[in-house]
Amino acid sequence: MFIKNYEDHSLYIADKIYSGNILITNVVEKWNYNDKDSLDLSHFKGVVSYEPEIIIYGTGMNLNIPESNIIYDIQKQGIGFEFMITESACKTFNLLVSENRKVAAVLVL
């Protein structure tokens, strides 16, 4: 599954357009996080259960650094965790998918 394009707070995957925050594993689904909420480990519960090698967190238009305990708790489970603006996260996700890595992305649109 590749991200075709990201523009104007919309994501194009396959033949669908997504405009809300999403989680991408082997499927695309709504990610229950409102960027006005305080981000905590519970927001990553569904992502961690997928058991990816790495989680890519796209923080939207601006870089928002997650609390260190979130990063630590995820990495403690043997899962890599990277955060970056969403545009970069989309490119990184596609690169990792092309390398046949088991990657998950949580993207603030």
Secondary structure, 3 states (H helix, E strand, C coil): CCEEEEECCEEEECCEEECCCEEECCCEEECCCCCCCCCCHHHHHHHHHCCCCEEEEECCCCCCCCCHHHHHHHHHCCCEEEEECHHHHHHHHHHHHHCCCCEEEEECC
